[in-house]
Amino acid sequence: MRTLSAALVATCLALPSLVHASALRCDNKIVSEGASQVDALAKCGQPVTKQSRTEYVTHKVKEGARGETRYGEASTEITTSTTVEEWTYNFGPHRLIQVAIFRDGRLVDVRSGSYGY
């Protein structure tokens, strides 16, 4: 019985680290991961600051004659660009500053900073 209780406690403590869902909380409204910037503006209003940058990612693709991947075939490099925006929300001195990160207009992460002002 003691072993079962210890295993249950260990499992419960590990659960929060296994589940990672980013959400931006604005008063009683929540903007969940995958939400659009329009949704964030409607629920949270304008951020204090916005920073934008373009990131480029290059992938090597090896293809055969019919689109099949084969070892030893010539590869092609494909570069794609994505727009990343960081919106900073300051909810005052009793809450942490929240930085909402959007990739191509969709919420992908929320990071906390220090207490607001």
C-alpha positions in Angstrom: 0.0 0.0 0.0 2.8 2.4 0.9 4.5 1.7 -2.5 1.2 2.5 -4.3 0.8 5.8 -2.4 4.4 6.8 -3.2 3.9 5.9 -6.9 0.7 7.9 -7.0 2.3 11.0 -5.4 5.3 10.8 -7.9 2.9 10.5 -10.8 0.9 13.5 -9.7 4.0 15.6 -9.2 5.2 14.7 -12.7 1.9 15.5 -14.5 2.3 19.3 -14.6 5.7 19.0 -16.3 4.3 16.6 -18.9 1.4 18.8 -19.9 2.4 22.0 -21.6 -0.4 24.2 -22.8 0.3 27.9 -23.3 -2.4 30.3 -22.5 -2.6 34.0 -22.0 -4.9 35.0 -19.1 -6.5 38.5 -19.4 -8.9 39.2 -16.5 -11.5 36.4 -16.8 -10.7 35.6 -20.4 -8.2 33.1 -21.8 -6.4 33.1 -25.1 -5.3 29.5 -25.8 -2.4 28.1 -27.9 -3.3 28.3 -31.5 -5.6 31.4 -31.2 -5.2 34.2 -33.7 -3.8 37.7 -33.0 -7.3 39.0 -33.6 -8.7 36.8 -30.8 -5.9 38.0 -28.5 -6.7 41.7 -29.3 -10.4 41.1 -28.7 -9.8 39.5 -25.3 -6.8 41.3 -24.0 -6.6 44.6 -25.8 -3.5 46.2 -27.2 -0.1 45.0 -25.7 2.3 47.5 -24.2 4.9 46.6 -26.8 5.1 44.5 -30.0 8.3 43.2 -31.5 8.4 41.5 -34.9 11.1 39.5 -36.7 11.4 37.1 -39.6 13.0 33.7 -39.1 14.3 31.5 -42.0 14.4 27.7 -41.8 16.2 25.6 -44.4 15.3 21.9 -44.9 17.1 19.4 -47.1 14.7 17.3 -49.1 15.8 14.1 -50.9 13.4 12.8 -53.5 13.3 10.1 -56.1 11.6 10.3 -59.5 8.1 9.8 -58.1 8.4 11.7 -54.9 9.8 8.8 -53.0 12.6 9.4 -50.5 15.7 7.4 -51.4 19.2 7.2 -50.0 21.8 8.6 -52.2 19.5 10.7 -54.3 20.3 14.4 -54.9 18.8 16.7 -52.3 17.2 20.1 -52.6 17.2 22.8 -50.0 14.0 24.6 -49.3 14.0 27.8 -47.3 10.8 29.0 -45.7 10.2 32.2 -43.7 8.0 32.7 -40.8 7.0 35.9 -39.0 7.5 35.8 -35.2 5.8 38.5 -33.0 6.3 39.0 -29.3 3.5 41.0 -27.6 4.2 42.1 -24.0 1.2 42.6 -21.6 1.7 44.5 -18.4 -1.2 43.7 -16.0 0.1 45.8 -13.1 2.3 45.4 -10.0 0.4 42.4 -8.6 0.7 40.2 -11.7 3.6 39.0 -13.8 4.3 40.5 -17.2 3.2 38.1 -19.9 4.9 37.8 -23.3 2.7 36.2 -26.0 4.6 34.7 -28.9 2.9 34.4 -32.2 4.2 32.5 -35.2 2.5 33.5 -38.5 -0.4 35.0 -36.6 -1.1 32.1 -34.2 -0.2 31.9 -30.5 2.5 29.4 -29.9 3.9 30.2 -26.5 3.4 32.5 -23.4 6.3 33.4 -21.2 6.2 35.2 -17.8 8.5 38.0 -16.9 8.9 39.9 -13.6 6.1 41.7 -11.9 4.5 44.6 -13.8 4.5 48.2 -13.0 
